[in-house]
Amino acid sequence: MRTSLKETLEKTNILVIDGSMSTALEALGMDLSNKLWSATALIEHPEKIKEVHKYYFRAGAQCGITCSYQASIPGLMEAGYTEKEAEDYITLSVELFKQARQEWWDEEASEDDIWPLCLGAVGPYGAYLADGSEYKGQYKISDEELRHFHKRRIELLWDAGADLILFETDPSLREALIEANLAEELGVDYWISFSCRDDIHTYEGQEIKECAIALKDHPHLQMIGVNCTYPTHIENLILTLTKYADVPVAVYPNSGDIYDPKTKTWSPNKDHVSFKDYALLWMKAGAKGVGGCCTTKAEHVSDIKKAKEIYLSDQVKKIKI
């Protein structure tokens, strides 16, 4: 039985999304400085992936993203694994999430907790290239090659039991539409999340308004949003998406630290706004899901949970007034 996003939102009003998989794995001592990045853990330390999922559940996450963002079949095969092994590692990402969820539910969940959603992560073609192309787009391959790149991983994650397929960090409307059309053909429920260079455009240059309009009338699309984007851009992106999209909007931006794709390093954020304050701002703007992407940790998820409590309390006060 899959868990419904719609039913989950009815219970929780705003969905608390988890934080960065890679940041948490590095905190557990993993070296991810290779082309497989976080997918390295599927091969070397799968037990650490379970630890990360539980770490975020404890902080208040009501859904989690599988460790499959960088786990593409071509990428794993280029690293020396067979096609069968590559497929098995992708399937394992969902199995590890489900094991962690059940163990946390049986051993630690309280009566106020809800059963977390499993989001089967599908990173963009740019993630496979491992050269920062998820922050550029402009892939030099055909639509058919993109379809072939994505299709099998979607099938594997869905067949393994993901509640939704999460197409994340999409820099390009072209890629998002190819993914959406594949998901519709396969009858798979999904969520699309774009990476954006400012508060109007995807990294490839399309307006987020154009993306929302283009993805209307896709029956299996359950949510649309933005991730891996600087926090200061998020409010306006939410306002635009809520105006033009016909599904709920979710955001999980970076902590505010700035990424250099050439050196693969981060420098501290300088805007001095707390993540809790940002999260509250995004909820007021209309976001129905809030989480964190690169360099976010359990404390960021806890901040989102606190912001949600403040937001919902304020909503109750307004109703009473």
Disulfide bonds with the S-S distance in Angstrom:
none
